[in-house]
Amino acid sequence: KEILDLWQQFKCIEYSGSIDGIEDQFHFLRWPYRWEKLLKNVEDIKEVCGANTHFKIEHTFTPLNIFYLDQMMGFITSTMQSNKFGQITELNTHRCFSSKLDLEYTPTKLRHLVYEKYGQQHKVSKLLQNTPTTKNNALVPYLDAISKARKLDWRTIFKDVEHYF
């Protein structure tokens, strides 16, 4: 209540969150955060925010989630397309870099699958086209190790793309 009262004094509040996938993909990429908790937070914040608050999603593309932008867009459309006053949720997309899930580790055949799905001129395809391709032999062992530690199977969660690695 105290923060909401304070927020009313501002002309514009940007409520931003990093959401890199839906359901188990979110849980895997943003571990230990849970999808159910995110959904509850979204519903709660949508209910209490004023007209001066607009929503923004930061979506970081990795080799695992680059294929699933359509699912993310579906989530936004069905769950938080706008605040309760009709202000459209902003989606800011960017690549993951300088980490073990750097977008440059996206295999060539998976890149071509993305191009087929979204078209060569789509922003996600252009992002991949402007990202160098680097082979990373350590990626699969890394994913297997964090799968074991998190008790989440990346191969099942990202079943449409796992065989490209």
Secondary structure per residue as TSV (DSSP state, phi and psi in degrees):
chain	resnum	aa	ss	phi	psi
A	1	K	-	360.0	-42.5
A	2	E	H	-62.6	-43.0
A	3	I	H	-68.5	-41.6
A	4	L	H	-62.3	-39.0
A	5	D	H	-62.7	-41.3
A	6	L	H	-64.9	-43.2
A	7	W	H	-60.5	-31.7
A	8	Q	T	-62.9	-18.7
A	9	Q	T	-80.8	-10.0
A	10	F	S	-99.2	149.5
A	11	K	S	-70.3	-39.6
A	12	C	-	-146.3	130.5
A	13	I	E	-117.1	129.0
A	14	E	E	-105.2	116.8
A	15	Y	E	-101.3	109.8
A	16	S	E	-120.6	142.9
A	17	G	E	-143.9	150.4
A	18	S	E	-90.0	113.5
A	19	I	-	-129.5	108.3
A	20	D	-	-104.8	7.4
A	21	G	S	175.6	178.3
A	22	I	S	-115.4	156.8
A	23	E	H	52.8	-128.6
A	24	D	H	-64.9	-26.3
A	25	Q	H	-63.7	-42.1
A	26	F	H	-61.0	-48.3
A	27	H	H	-59.4	-41.7
A	28	F	H	-67.9	-47.2
A	29	L	H	-77.5	-27.5
A	30	R	T	-116.0	25.4
A	31	W	T	-51.2	135.8
A	32	P	T	-95.2	12.0
A	33	Y	-	-65.6	144.4
A	34	R	-	-108.2	142.0
A	35	W	H	-58.6	-43.9
A	36	E	H	-60.5	-39.5
A	37	K	H	-66.1	-41.5
A	38	L	H	-60.2	-46.9
A	39	L	H	-59.9	-42.3
A	40	K	H	-63.4	-43.4
A	41	N	H	-62.2	-41.1
A	42	V	H	-61.9	-47.2
A	43	E	H	-62.9	-43.1
A	44	D	H	-63.1	-46.3
A	45	I	H	-70.3	-35.4
A	46	K	H	-61.1	-36.6
A	47	E	H	-71.7	-38.0
A	48	V	H	-97.2	-16.4
A	49	C	-	-75.1	147.1
A	50	G	-	-87.0	-177.9
A	51	A	T	-66.2	-18.5
A	52	N	T	-83.3	-0.9
A	53	T	E	-106.2	124.7
A	54	H	E	-121.6	155.8
A	55	F	E	-100.6	146.9
A	56	K	E	-141.2	135.4
A	57	I	E	-112.8	128.5
A	58	E	E	-96.3	119.0
A	59	H	E	-119.3	111.6
A	60	T	E	-95.8	122.0
A	61	F	E	-83.0	131.9
A	62	T	-	-122.8	171.1
A	63	P	T	-59.5	-25.8
A	64	L	T	-78.0	-37.2
A	65	N	T	-106.4	-2.8
A	66	I	G	-59.0	-31.1
A	67	F	G	-75.7	-18.0
A	68	Y	G	-103.9	21.5
A	69	L	H	-56.9	-36.6
A	70	D	H	-60.5	-36.0
A	71	Q	H	-67.8	-39.1
A	72	M	H	-63.1	-43.9
A	73	M	H	-62.9	-38.6
A	74	G	H	-62.7	-40.7
A	75	F	H	-61.3	-46.7
A	76	I	H	-61.3	-46.8
A	77	T	H	-61.0	-41.9
A	78	S	H	-86.7	-23.5
A	79	T	H	-115.0	-39.7
A	80	M	-	-147.8	51.7
A	81	Q	S	-62.0	-30.4
A	82	S	B	-157.5	170.8
A	83	N	-	-78.5	178.9
A	84	K	T	-69.6	-6.5
A	85	F	T	-103.3	5.5
A	86	G	-	92.1	2.3
A	87	Q	-	-75.2	122.9
A	88	I	B	-66.8	138.1
A	89	T	-	-69.0	133.2
A	90	E	E	-90.8	135.3
A	91	L	E	-112.0	118.5
A	92	N	E	-109.7	115.9
A	93	T	E	-107.8	146.8
A	94	H	E	-160.0	164.9
A	95	R	E	-88.8	151.0
A	96	C	-	-82.8	130.8
A	97	F	-	-143.0	160.9
A	98	S	S	59.8	38.0
A	99	S	S	-146.5	177.4
A	100	K	T	-69.5	-14.8
A	101	L	T	-111.2	31.4
A	102	D	-	-55.3	137.8
A	103	L	G	-61.0	-24.7
A	104	E	G	-64.4	-15.5
A	105	Y	G	-85.2	8.7
A	106	T	-	-70.5	118.9
A	107	P	-	-61.4	150.0
A	108	T	H	-56.2	-44.6
A	109	K	H	-65.8	-33.7
A	110	L	H	-69.7	-37.7
A	111	R	H	-57.9	-44.4
A	112	H	H	-64.9	-34.6
A	113	L	H	-64.2	-40.6
A	114	V	H	-63.7	-43.8
A	115	Y	H	-60.9	-40.4
A	116	E	H	-66.0	-40.8
A	117	K	H	-69.8	-44.2
A	118	Y	H	-105.9	-15.2
A	119	G	-	92.8	151.6
A	120	Q	T	-63.6	-27.2
A	121	Q	T	-94.2	-3.2
A	122	H	S	-68.0	150.3
A	123	K	H	-60.3	-34.2
A	124	V	H	-70.4	-37.1
A	125	S	H	-66.8	-42.5
A	126	K	H	-64.1	-37.4
A	127	L	H	-61.1	-45.1
A	128	L	H	-64.7	-40.1
A	129	Q	H	-63.0	-29.1
A	130	N	T	-95.7	8.4
A	131	T	S	-110.9	125.7
A	132	P	-	-61.2	155.0
A	133	T	-	-102.1	122.0
A	134	T	-	-129.1	128.7
A	135	K	-	-75.5	136.3
A	136	N	-	-130.2	97.9
A	137	N	T	-70.4	-13.2
A	138	A	T	-91.2	-7.0
A	139	L	H	-65.4	-48.7
A	140	V	H	-63.4	-47.3
A	141	P	H	-59.1	-36.3
A	142	Y	H	-63.3	-48.3
A	143	L	H	-63.1	-39.2
A	144	D	H	-63.5	-40.1
A	145	A	H	-67.1	-44.7
A	146	I	H	-73.6	-27.2
A	147	S	H	-61.0	-45.2
A	148	K	H	-64.3	-46.1
A	149	A	H	-64.2	-36.9
A	150	R	H	-90.7	-7.9
A	151	K	T	57.1	41.6
A	152	L	-	-133.7	129.0
A	153	D	-	-92.0	105.0
A	154	W	H	-59.0	-31.9
A	155	R	H	-67.3	-31.6
A	156	T	H	-82.2	-41.9
A	157	I	H	-64.9	-37.9
A	158	F	T	-113.8	48.6
A	159	K	T	-61.4	-26.9
A	160	D	T	-73.1	-19.2
A	161	V	T	-122.7	-12.6
A	162	E	G	-58.0	-34.2
A	163	H	G	-73.3	-9.1
A	164	Y	G	-79.7	-13.2
A	165	F	-	-93.3	360.0
